[in-house]
Amino acid sequence: MKRLFIVTAAIFISTSVLAGNMSESENMNVRRAEMKNKQSIEKILQNEDMQRLHRDMTVYGMSEVGMEARLKMISTNEGRAYHKALQKTQKNTAG
């Protein structure tokens, strides 16, 4: 009877420890992915040309300079990526 109890306890403890290790591993993978995503967003937002275009868009608004900046921002892949990264950071800081 004691042996059965010991074997059952050993199986229960080993499976719970294994399940605990698996959930920690999954959490670490999620955290790593979030860190890579943050780093890539930060790198995109550090592009000085895109910062200048965005500033021109917001400062000059509907004027010719602002509209040209909008056109350049929309027509390039870099511009679209910058806009998405900017929206994502604003969403994260908004709460």
C-alpha distances in whole Angstrom, upper triangle without the diagonal:
4,5,5,6,9,10,11,12,14,16,17,18,20,21,23,24,26,27,29,30,32,33,35,36,38,39,41,43,44,45,47,49,50,51,53,54,56,57,59,60,62,63,65,66,68,70,74,76,73,74,77,77,75,77,80,79,78,81,84,82,84,87,88,86,83,83,83,80,78,80,78,75,74,76,74,70,70,71,69,66,67,68,64,63,65,64,60,61,63,60,58,60,61,57
4,5,5,6,9,10,10,12,14,15,16,18,20,21,22,24,26,27,28,30,32,33,35,36,38,39,41,42,43,45,47,48,49,51,53,54,55,57,59,60,61,63,64,66,68,72,74,72,72,75,76,73,75,79,77,76,79,82,80,83,85,86,84,81,82,82,79,77,78,77,74,73,75,72,69,68,70,68,64,66,66,63,61,64,63,59,59,61,59,56,58,59,56
4,5,5,6,8,10,10,12,14,15,16,18,20,21,22,24,26,27,28,30,32,33,35,36,37,39,41,42,43,45,47,48,49,51,53,54,56,57,58,60,62,63,64,67,70,72,70,70,74,74,72,74,77,76,75,78,81,79,82,84,85,83,80,80,80,77,75,77,75,72,72,73,70,67,67,68,66,63,64,65,61,60,62,61,58,58,60,58,55,57,59,55
4,5,5,6,9,10,11,12,14,15,17,18,20,21,23,24,26,27,29,30,32,33,35,36,38,39,41,42,44,45,47,48,50,51,53,54,56,57,59,60,62,63,66,69,71,69,69,73,73,71,73,76,74,73,77,79,78,80,83,83,81,78,78,79,76,74,75,74,70,70,71,69,65,65,67,64,61,63,63,60,58,61,60,56,57,59,56,54,56,57,54
4,6,5,6,9,10,10,12,14,15,16,18,20,21,22,24,26,27,29,30,32,33,35,36,38,39,41,42,44,45,47,48,50,51,53,54,55,57,59,60,62,64,68,70,67,67,71,71,69,71,74,72,72,75,77,76,78,81,82,80,76,77,77,74,72,73,72,69,68,70,68,64,64,65,63,60,61,62,58,57,59,58,54,55,57,54,51,54,55,51
4,5,5,6,9,10,10,12,14,15,16,18,20,21,22,24,26,27,28,30,32,33,35,36,38,39,41,42,43,45,47,48,49,51,53,54,55,57,59,60,62,66,68,66,66,70,70,68,70,73,71,71,74,76,75,77,80,81,78,75,76,76,73,71,72,71,68,67,69,66,63,62,64,62,59,60,61,57,56,58,57,53,54,56,53,50,53,54,51
4,5,5,6,9,10,11,12,14,15,16,18,20,21,22,25,26,27,29,30,32,33,35,36,38,39,41,42,44,45,47,48,50,51,53,54,56,57,59,61,65,66,64,65,68,68,66,68,72,70,69,73,75,74,76,78,79,77,74,74,74,71,70,71,69,66,66,67,64,61,61,62,60,57,58,59,56,54,57,56,52,53,55,52,50,52,53,50
4,5,5,6,9,10,11,12,14,15,17,18,20,21,23,25,26,27,29,31,32,33,35,36,38,39,41,43,44,45,47,48,50,51,53,54,56,57,60,63,65,63,63,67,67,64,67,70,68,67,71,73,72,74,76,77,75,72,72,73,70,68,69,68,64,64,65,63,59,59,61,58,55,57,57,54,52,55,54,50,51,53,50,47,50,51,48
4,5,5,6,8,10,11,12,14,15,16,18,20,21,23,24,26,27,29,31,32,33,35,37,38,39,41,42,44,45,47,48,49,51,53,54,56,58,62,64,61,61,65,65,63,65,68,67,66,69,72,70,72,75,76,74,71,71,71,68,66,68,67,63,63,64,62,58,58,59,57,54,55,56,52,51,53,52,48,49,51,48,46,48,49,46
4,5,5,6,9,10,11,12,14,15,16,18,20,21,22,24,26,27,29,31,32,33,35,36,37,39,41,42,43,45,47,48,49,51,53,54,57,60,62,60,60,64,64,62,64,67,66,65,68,71,69,72,74,75,73,70,70,70,67,65,67,65,62,62,63,60,57,56,58,56,53,54,55,51,50,52,51,48,48,50,48,45,47,49,46
4,6,5,6,9,10,10,12,14,15,16,18,20,21,23,24,26,27,29,30,32,33,35,36,38,39,41,42,44,45,47,48,50,51,53,55,59,60,58,59,62,62,60,62,65,64,63,67,69,68,70,72,73,71,68,68,68,65,63,64,63,60,59,61,58,55,54,56,54,51,52,53,49,48,50,49,46,47,49,46,44,46,47,44
4,6,5,6,9,10,11,12,14,16,17,19,20,21,23,25,26,27,29,31,32,33,35,37,38,39,41,43,44,45,47,49,50,51,54,57,59,57,57,61,61,58,61,64,62,61,64,67,66,68,70,71,69,66,66,67,64,62,63,62,58,58,59,57,54,53,55,52,49,51,51,48,46,49,48,44,44,47,44,41,44,45,42
4,6,5,6,9,10,11,12,14,16,17,18,20,21,23,25,26,27,29,31,32,33,35,36,38,39,41,42,43,45,47,48,50,52,56,58,55,55,59,59,57,59,62,61,60,63,66,64,67,69,70,68,65,65,66,62,61,62,61,57,57,59,56,53,52,54,51,48,50,50,47,45,47,47,43,43,45,43,40,42,44,40
4,6,5,6,9,10,11,12,14,16,17,19,20,21,23,25,26,27,29,31,32,33,35,36,38,39,41,42,44,45,47,48,51,54,56,54,54,58,58,56,58,61,60,59,62,65,64,66,68,69,67,64,64,64,61,59,61,59,56,56,57,54,51,50,52,50,47,48,49,45,44,46,46,42,42,45,42,40,42,44,41
4,5,5,6,8,10,10,12,14,15,17,18,20,21,23,24,26,27,29,30,32,33,35,36,38,39,41,42,44,45,47,49,53,54,52,52,56,56,54,56,59,58,57,60,63,61,64,66,67,65,62,62,62,59,57,58,57,54,53,55,52,49,48,50,48,45,46,47,43,42,44,43,40,40,43,40,38,40,42,39
4,5,5,6,9,10,11,12,14,16,17,19,20,21,23,25,26,27,29,31,32,33,35,37,38,39,41,42,44,45,48,51,53,51,51,55,55,52,55,58,56,55,58,61,60,62,64,65,63,60,60,61,58,56,57,56,53,52,54,51,48,47,49,47,44,45,45,42,40,43,42,38,38,41,38,35,38,39,36
4,5,5,6,9,10,11,12,14,16,17,19,20,21,23,25,26,27,29,31,32,33,35,36,37,39,41,42,44,46,50,52,49,49,53,53,51,53,57,55,55,58,60,59,61,64,65,62,59,60,60,57,55,57,55,52,52,53,51,47,46,48,46,43,44,45,41,39,42,41,37,38,40,38,35,37,39,36
4,5,5,6,9,10,11,13,14,15,17,19,20,21,23,25,26,27,29,30,32,33,35,36,38,39,41,42,45,48,50,48,48,52,52,50,52,55,54,54,57,59,58,60,63,63,61,58,58,58,55,54,55,53,50,50,51,48,45,44,46,44,41,42,43,40,38,41,40,36,37,39,37,34,37,39,36
4,5,5,6,9,10,11,13,14,16,17,19,20,21,23,25,26,27,29,31,32,33,35,36,38,39,41,43,47,49,46,47,50,50,48,50,53,52,51,54,57,55,58,60,61,59,56,56,56,53,51,53,51,48,48,49,47,43,43,44,42,39,40,41,37,36,38,37,34,34,37,34,32,34,36,33
4,5,5,6,9,10,11,13,15,16,17,19,20,21,23,25,26,27,29,31,32,33,35,37,38,39,42,45,47,45,45,49,49,47,49,52,50,50,53,55,54,57,59,60,57,55,55,55,52,50,52,51,47,47,48,46,42,42,43,41,38,39,40,36,35,37,36,32,33,35,33,30,32,34,31
4,6,5,6,9,10,11,13,14,15,17,19,20,21,23,24,26,27,29,30,32,33,35,36,38,40,43,46,43,44,47,48,46,48,51,50,49,52,55,54,56,58,59,56,54,54,54,51,49,51,49,46,46,47,45,41,40,42,40,37,38,39,35,34,36,36,32,32,35,33,30,32,34,32
4,5,5,6,9,10,11,13,14,15,17,19,20,21,23,25,26,27,29,30,32,33,35,37,39,42,44,42,42,46,46,44,46,49,48,47,51,53,52,54,56,57,55,52,52,52,49,47,48,47,44,43,45,42,39,38,40,38,34,36,37,33,32,34,34,30,31,33,31,29,31,33,30
4,5,5,6,9,10,11,12,14,15,17,18,20,21,23,24,26,27,29,30,32,33,35,37,41,42,40,40,44,44,42,44,47,46,45,48,51,49,52,54,55,53,50,50,50,47,45,47,45,42,42,43,41,37,37,38,36,33,34,35,31,30,32,31,27,28,31,28,26,28,30,27
4,5,5,6,9,10,10,12,14,15,16,18,20,21,22,24,26,27,29,30,31,33,36,39,41,39,39,42,43,41,43,46,45,44,47,50,49,51,53,54,52,49,49,49,46,45,46,45,41,41,43,40,37,36,37,35,32,33,34,31,29,31,31,27,27,30,28,25,27,29,26
4,5,5,6,9,10,11,12,14,15,17,18,20,21,23,24,26,27,29,30,32,34,38,39,37,38,41,42,40,42,45,44,44,47,49,48,50,53,53,51,48,48,48,45,44,45,43,40,40,41,38,35,34,36,34,31,32,33,30,28,31,30,26,27,30,28,25,28,30,28
4,5,5,6,9,10,11,12,14,16,17,18,20,21,23,24,26,27,29,31,33,36,38,36,36,40,40,38,40,43,42,41,44,47,46,48,50,51,48,46,46,46,43,41,42,41,37,37,39,36,32,32,34,31,28,30,31,27,26,28,28,24,25,27,25,23,26,28,25
4,5,5,6,9,10,11,12,14,15,16,18,20,21,22,24,26,27,29,31,35,36,34,34,38,38,36,38,41,40,39,42,45,44,46,48,49,47,44,44,45,41,40,41,40,36,36,38,36,32,31,33,31,27,28,29,26,24,26,26,22,22,25,23,20,23,25,22
4,5,5,6,9,10,10,12,14,15,16,18,20,21,22,24,26,27,30,33,35,33,33,37,37,35,37,40,39,39,42,44,44,46,48,49,46,43,44,44,41,39,41,39,36,36,37,35,31,30,32,30,27,28,29,26,23,26,26,22,22,25,24,21,23,26,24
4,5,5,6,9,10,11,12,14,15,17,18,20,21,23,24,26,28,32,33,31,32,35,36,34,36,39,38,38,41,43,42,45,47,47,44,42,42,42,39,37,38,37,34,34,35,32,28,28,30,28,24,26,27,24,22,25,25,21,22,25,23,21,23,26,24
4,5,5,6,9,10,11,12,14,15,17,18,20,21,23,25,27,30,32,29,30,34,33,31,34,37,35,35,38,41,39,42,44,44,42,39,40,40,36,35,36,35,31,31,33,30,27,26,28,26,22,24,24,21,19,22,22,18,19,21,20,17,20,22,20
4,5,5,6,9,10,10,12,14,15,16,18,20,21,23,25,29,31,28,28,32,32,30,32,36,34,34,37,39,39,41,43,44,41,39,39,39,36,35,36,35,31,32,33,31,27,26,27,26,22,23,24,21,19,21,21,17,17,20,19,16,19,21,19
4,5,5,6,9,10,11,12,14,15,16,18,20,21,24,27,29,27,27,31,31,30,32,35,34,34,37,39,39,41,43,43,41,38,39,38,35,34,35,33,30,31,32,29,26,24,26,25,21,22,24,21,18,21,22,18,18,21,21,18,20,23,22
4,5,5,6,9,10,11,12,14,15,17,18,20,22,26,27,25,26,29,29,28,30,33,32,32,35,37,36,39,41,41,38,36,36,36,33,31,32,31,27,28,29,26,23,22,23,22,18,19,21,18,16,19,19,15,16,20,18,16,19,22,21
4,5,5,6,9,10,11,12,14,15,16,18,21,24,26,23,24,27,28,25,28,31,30,29,32,35,34,36,38,39,36,34,34,34,31,30,31,30,26,27,28,26,22,21,22,21,17,18,19,16,14,16,16,13,13,16,15,13,15,18,17
4,5,5,6,9,10,10,12,14,15,17,19,22,25,23,23,26,27,25,27,30,30,29,32,35,34,37,39,39,36,34,35,34,31,30,32,30,26,27,29,26,23,21,22,21,18,18,20,17,14,17,18,14,14,17,17,14,16,19,19
4,5,5,6,9,10,11,12,14,15,18,21,23,21,22,25,26,24,27,29,29,29,32,34,34,36,38,38,35,33,33,33,29,28,30,27,24,25,26,23,20,18,20,19,16,16,18,16,13,16,17,14,14,18,18,16,18,21,21
4,5,5,6,9,10,11,12,14,16,20,21,19,20,23,23,22,24,27,26,26,29,31,30,33,35,35,32,30,30,30,27,25,27,25,22,22,24,21,18,16,18,16,13,14,15,12,10,13,14,11,11,15,15,13,16,18,18
4,5,5,6,9,10,11,12,15,18,20,18,18,22,22,20,22,25,25,24,27,30,29,32,34,34,31,29,30,29,26,25,27,25,22,23,24,22,19,17,18,17,13,13,15,13,9,12,13,10,9,13,13,11,13,16,16
4,5,5,6,9,10,11,13,17,19,17,17,21,22,20,22,25,25,25,28,30,30,33,34,34,31,29,30,29,26,25,27,25,22,23,24,21,18,16,18,17,14,13,16,14,11,13,15,13,12,16,16,14,16,19,20
4,5,5,6,9,10,12,15,17,15,16,19,20,19,21,24,23,24,26,28,28,31,32,32,29,27,28,27,23,23,24,22,19,20,21,18,15,13,15,14,10,11,13,12,9,12,14,12,12,15,16,15,17,20,21
4,5,5,6,9,11,14,15,13,13,17,17,16,18,21,20,20,23,25,25,28,29,29,26,24,25,24,21,20,22,20,17,18,20,17,14,12,13,12,9,8,10,9,6,8,10,9,8,12,13,12,14,17,18
4,5,5,6,9,12,15,13,12,16,17,15,17,20,20,20,23,25,25,28,29,29,26,24,26,25,21,21,23,21,18,20,21,19,16,13,14,15,11,10,12,12,8,9,12,11,9,12,14,13,14,17,19
4,5,5,7,11,13,12,12,15,16,16,18,20,21,21,23,25,26,29,29,29,26,24,25,24,21,21,22,20,17,19,20,17,15,12,13,14,11,10,13,13,10,11,15,13,12,16,18,17,18,21,22
4,5,6,9,11,9,10,13,13,13,15,18,18,18,21,23,23,25,26,26,23,21,22,21,17,17,19,16,13,15,16,13,11,8,10,11,7,6,9,10,7,9,12,12,11,14,16,16,17,20,22
4,5,8,10,8,7,11,12,11,13,15,15,16,18,20,21,23,24,24,21,19,21,20,16,16,18,16,13,16,17,15,14,10,10,12,9,6,9,10,7,7,11,11,10,12,15,14,15,17,20
4,6,9,8,7,11,12,12,13,16,17,17,19,21,22,25,26,25,22,20,22,21,17,18,20,17,15,18,19,16,15,12,12,14,12,9,12,14,11,11,14,15,13,15,18,17,17,20,23
4,6,6,6,9,10,11,12,14,15,17,18,20,21,23,24,23,20,18,20,18,15,16,17,14,12,16,16,13,13,9,10,13,11,8,12,14,11,12,15,16,15,17,20,20,20,23,25
4,5,5,6,9,10,10,12,14,15,16,18,19,22,22,21,17,17,19,17,14,16,17,14,13,16,17,15,15,12,12,15,14,11,13,16,14,14,17,18,17,18,22,22,22,24,27
4,5,5,6,9,10,11,12,14,15,16,18,20,19,18,15,14,16,14,11,13,14,11,10,14,14,12,13,10,9,13,13,10,13,16,15,14,18,19,18,20,23,24,23,25,28
4,5,5,6,8,10,10,12,14,15,16,18,18,18,14,13,14,13,9,11,12,9,8,11,12,10,11,8,7,10,10,7,9,12,11,11,14,16,15,16,19,20,20,22,25
4,5,5,6,9,10,11,12,14,15,18,18,18,15,13,15,14,11,12,14,12,10,14,16,14,15,11,10,13,12,9,10,13,12,10,14,16,14,15,18,19,19,20,24
4,5,5,6,9,10,10,12,13,16,16,15,12,11,13,12,9,11,13,11,10,14,16,15,16,13,11,14,15,12,13,16,15,13,17,19,18,18,21,23,22,23,27
4,5,5,6,9,10,10,11,14,13,13,10,8,10,9,5,8,10,8,7,11,12,12,14,11,9,12,13,10,11,14,15,13,15,18,18,18,21,22,22,23,26
4,5,5,6,8,10,10,13,14,14,11,9,11,11,7,8,11,10,8,11,14,13,14,12,9,11,12,9,9,12,12,10,12,15,15,14,17,19,19,19,23
4,5,5,6,8,10,13,13,14,11,9,12,12,9,10,14,13,11,14,17,17,18,15,13,15,16,12,12,16,15,12,15,18,16,16,19,21,19,20,24
4,6,5,6,8,10,10,10,7,5,9,9,6,8,11,11,11,14,16,16,18,16,13,16,17,14,14,17,18,15,17,20,20,19,22,24,23,23,27
4,6,6,6,8,9,10,8,4,7,8,6,6,10,10,9,11,14,15,17,15,12,14,16,13,12,15,16,14,15,18,18,17,20,22,21,21,25
4,6,5,9,10,12,10,7,10,12,9,9,13,14,12,14,17,18,20,18,14,16,17,14,13,16,16,13,14,18,17,15,18,21,19,19,23
4,6,9,9,12,9,7,11,13,11,12,15,16,15,17,20,21,22,20,17,19,21,17,16,19,20,16,18,21,20,18,21,23,22,22,26
4,6,6,8,6,5,8,10,9,10,13,14,14,16,19,20,22,21,18,19,22,19,17,21,22,19,20,23,23,21,24,26,25,25,28
4,6,8,8,5,7,10,10,9,12,14,14,15,18,20,22,21,17,18,21,18,16,19,21,18,18,22,22,20,22,25,24,23,27
4,7,8,6,6,10,10,10,12,14,14,15,18,20,22,22,18,19,22,20,18,21,23,20,20,24,25,22,25,28,27,26,30
4,6,5,6,9,10,11,12,14,15,16,18,21,23,23,19,21,24,22,20,23,25,22,23,27,27,25,27,30,29,29,32
4,5,5,6,9,10,11,12,14,15,16,19,22,21,18,20,23,21,20,24,25,23,24,28,28,26,29,32,31,31,34
4,5,5,6,9,10,11,12,14,15,17,20,19,16,19,21,19,18,22,23,21,22,26,26,24,27,30,29,29,33
4,5,5,6,9,10,10,12,14,16,19,18,14,16,19,17,15,19,20,18,19,22,22,21,24,26,26,26,29
4,5,5,6,9,10,10,12,15,18,17,14,15,19,17,15,19,21,19,19,23,24,22,25,28,27,27,31
4,5,5,6,9,10,11,13,16,16,13,15,18,16,16,19,21,19,21,24,24,24,26,29,29,29,32
4,5,5,6,9,10,11,14,13,10,12,15,13,12,16,17,16,17,21,21,20,23,25,25,26,29
4,5,5,6,8,10,13,13,9,10,14,12,11,14,16,15,15,19,20,19,21,24,24,24,27
4,5,5,6,9,12,12,9,11,14,14,13,16,18,17,18,21,22,22,24,26,27,27,30
4,6,5,6,10,10,7,10,13,12,12,15,17,16,18,20,21,22,24,26,27,27,30
4,6,6,8,8,4,6,9,8,8,11,13,12,14,17,18,18,20,22,23,24,27
4,6,8,9,6,6,10,10,9,11,14,14,14,17,19,19,20,23,24,24,27
4,7,9,7,8,11,12,12,14,16,17,18,20,22,22,24,26,27,28,30
4,5,5,6,9,10,11,13,14,15,17,19,20,21,23,25,26,27,30
4,5,5,6,8,10,11,12,14,15,16,18,20,21,23,24,26,28
4,6,5,6,9,10,10,12,14,15,16,18,20,21,22,24,26
4,5,5,6,9,10,10,12,14,15,16,18,20,21,22,25
4,5,5,6,9,10,11,12,14,15,16,18,20,21,23
4,5,5,6,8,10,11,12,14,15,17,18,20,22
4,6,5,6,9,10,11,12,14,15,17,18,21
4,5,5,6,9,10,11,12,14,15,16,19
4,5,5,6,9,10,10,12,14,15,17
4,5,5,6,9,10,11,12,14,16
4,5,5,6,9,10,11,12,15
4,6,5,6,9,10,10,13
4,5,5,6,9,10,11
4,5,5,6,9,10
4,5,5,6,9
4,6,5,7
4,6,6
4,5
4
